[in-house]
Amino acid sequence: TADEKTHDMIGIKTWFNERFIIDTSRKIRNSIAALQRDGKWICSVPYGFKKDIFDKNKYEIDPITAGYVEQIFDMYLNGMGLHQICKRLSQINVPTPAMIKKQQQEERGVVSKRKSKGIWDATTVSRILKNDFYIGTLTLSKSKRRSINGKQIENPKEEWKVFPLAHKPIVDLQTFSLTQKVMADRSAFNYRGQKNKKVNPFSGLLYCADCGEKMTSKGGEHTRYICKTYNVLGTKKCSSHAINEITLAEALMEILKHCKG
């Protein structure tokens, strides 16, 4: 019948479309793999560098943000912790990596939907301090996708393609090596103290009603939560909105009673 023929045609077209997508995905992966073997595939560059507008495989040091990278290493080796560095960078209005990436995209004519309030976080600073890209090392094939839109999975280190002295460094090898040693020592010290570390049950669940940032926990006799913006930037940007854990627990119990009733 006509309906059966239409159904068969749809099935054939669907099969061809699927085969086309699979074949295209394989060709793209093979092309990327070939570029990576030659040390040419660069999808993005770390904070402190910028890509060539006309050649996506070329990149260079961004003199402005490179100076901030040097400051981060300097502050860390002079005894400042990750959170102290974040607070300092935010106070002097140093642009975050998200802000710079948005700016660079817009310079290339790309409409960016990235949003950033200019607040640094410890994870970002830690990544900068650990990234050997800053000593001129280019490491490729750290991860892969099984398909175009597939989930990104990490490759084992033995499959990474490492190219030392691939570009001009921002940080010298001695400074970087010392930083890694200090980070390892600090991490080991903190690890020994985590056995009795108190769990904060409301972490990641509370937001400031004024600025929308997450509330961060503060220790003491009774844990309390304050606005992250206030914690980093002070009263110029927001207020503490402090609330202690006991008050939150009591409020939660009242809500649960009403739910049960």
Secondary structure, 3 states (H helix, E strand, C coil): CHHHHHHHHHHHHHHHHHHHHHHHHHHHHHHHHHHHHCCCCCCCCCCCEEECCCCCCCEEECHHHHHHHHHHHHHHHCCCCHHHHHHHHHHCCCCCHHHHHHHHHHHCCCCCCCCCCCCCCHHHHHHHHHCHHHHCCEEECCEEECCCCCCEEECCHHHCEEECCCCCCCCCHHHHHHHHHHHHHHHHHHHHCCCCCCCCCCCCCCECCCCCCEEEEECCCCCEEEEHHHHHHHHHCCCCCCEEHHHHHHHHHHHHHHHHC
